[in-house]
Amino acid sequence: MIDVNKLKVGVTFAEDEQPWKVLKYDFTKMGRGNATIKIKAKNLFNGSIVTKSYLSGNMMESMTLDKKHMQYLYKDDEKLYFMDPISFEQCEIAIKLVGDDIFYLVEGEKAWVLSWEEKILGIEVPAAVVMKVKQTDSAVKGNTVTNVLKPAVLESGLMVQVPMFINEGERVKINTESNSYISRAN
């Protein structure tokens, strides 16, 4: 069991035989009563996001997700396909379970596939990924007093703002939490 006060961002728990992942945590204490914990949580079975409220001191069922490092192969209209690099077993994940994390996947690269009680729930992306710039405008001389950014489309289709000196074909490091440029990659 896990105390609701410990339901911080990223923690997974089970409620009504469903796995949940905390996306946002808010603690409120007013006057004399018990504190109220409000969380925004994502259902890991169907991808729905709901707001839940609990009184401080309540307990939730804890759960641990199984993680497996797998290679991302390709996608079609509805599913993503992954392969275990050791046993060569393949698995598929519905695109709706992955959500926006699909933009941080590059064919041939590895990702963590999450499962619970033998059911695949989705993927976990690293804090930063390296991708190739597929399309961007060329640099324009002039306004360089401030940090000037320009839009760039990466190989996965993700659009981010990059500095003016980045050109097509270069590899850049992207923060997956804030969807922002970090640095050039070698």
N, C-alpha and C positions, 0 to 999 in steps of 0.2 A: 504494500500500500504506500501511497505517496501523499503527503500533505498538500492541499491546494495552494498553500503559500509558496511551494516549490515549483509551481507550473510556470516557469519562466519561458522565454522565447526559445523554441527549438525542442522543448521537452515533449516526449510522446507519452500518452496515457490511454487507458481503455475505459470506455463508458458504454453501457448497454451493448456489450459484445462488439463494439466498433472501435477501431483504432483512431486516435486523434493526435494532431500535432499542433502545438501552441504557436501562433503567429504573432500575437500581441498580448501583453500582460499589463493590467492596470490594478493597482491597490488603492482602495479608498477607505478611509477611517473618518467617520463623522461622529462627533459627540461621544456619548456613553456606550452605544451599541457595539456589536461585533463589527469587525472590518469586513468589507465586501471585496471579493476578488472578481474582476471581470476579465475574461480572456476572449480573444478571437482565435478560433481553432478551425483547422481544416480536417475534414473527414478523409482519412487515407484510403477508404474503399471507393468512394464515389467522387471525391474532389470538392464537395460542397464546403462552403465556409460559413460558420455561424458564430454568433456571440453568445457566450455562456456566462452565468453569474453564480458565484458560490459564496457561502459564508466562511469566514476564516475559521480554521480548525477542522473542517470537513476533510475526509480522506477519499482519494481516488485510487483505482486499481492501476498499479504501475505495469509497464510493459517494456520489453526490449525488442528492438527490431534487429533482424538478421541482415547483415550487409555482405554483399558478394561483389568483388571487383570483376567487372565484365567489360568486354570490348563492344562498343557501339558499331553495328554493321551498317544499317540503312533504315529508312522509313518508307511507309506507303501512306495512303490517304487516312488510315485509321490507327495504325500501330507502328511502334518502334521495335527493332529487332536487335537483340544483344546475344553475344556468345561468350561462354566461359572459356578463357584461353588455355585452361589445363585439360578439362574433360571434353571440350568442344561441343558441349550441350548448348542449344539455342533456346532463348525465351523471347516472348513478345510482351510489350506493355502498351496499353491503350494511350494514345496521345493526350486524351483529356485528363488522365492521372498525372501526367508529367507537367502540364501547364506551360508556363513561360520558361521553365528550365530547358525546354527543347532547344532554345536559341544558344545554349552553352554547350551543346553536343556537336562534336565534329566526327565524321565517319572515320573509323579506324582507331580513334582514341578510346581510353578506358573511362568508366564511370562506376560509381557505387550503385548497385541495384538493391533496393530495400524490400524485405519480405517479412511477413508475420504469419506464423502458423501455416507455412508452406504456400501462402498466397502473396503474389507480387503486388506491392503497393505503389512503387514509383522509383525515382532515382534521387540521389543526393549529389549535387554538383560541388566541386571544390570552391574555395574562397576566391580563387583567381584562375582564369583560363587564358591560354595563348591561342590567338587566331590570326589568320591572314586577312589583310584588307583587300576586299574584292573590288570596291569602287569608292572613289573619293574625288573631290575637285582638286585641281592643282593649286599650289600655293600662290597667293597674290602678294606682291610687295606693298608695303605701306603700313597699315595699322598694326604695329608691333609693340606699342607701348604697354598694352595689357596682354594677358594670356588669351590669345585669339584661338578659337576652336572652330572646326568645320565638321559637318556630318560625314560619316564613313559607313559603308555597308560592309560587314564582315562575311566570311565564307559561309556562315550558318544562316545568313539573312538578317542578323541582328544589326540595328543601326545605333551607333554611339557617336559621341562628340570626341574628336581627336585634335591634337595640336596641328598647326598649319604645316609643320615640317614632315608629317607622315604622308607617304605616297602609296599608290596602289602596289600590291605585291609584298609590302612589308608585313612583318608579324608584330602584333601588339598584345600586351597583357591587359586583360579586362577584369575589373572587380565584379563578381557575380551578384553581390548584395546590393550595390548601388548602381550597377550597370554603367560604370564609368571607366575611362581610360586610366591606367596606372603608369605604364612605361612601354618602351620598345622592347621587343624580345629578340634574342639572337637566333 
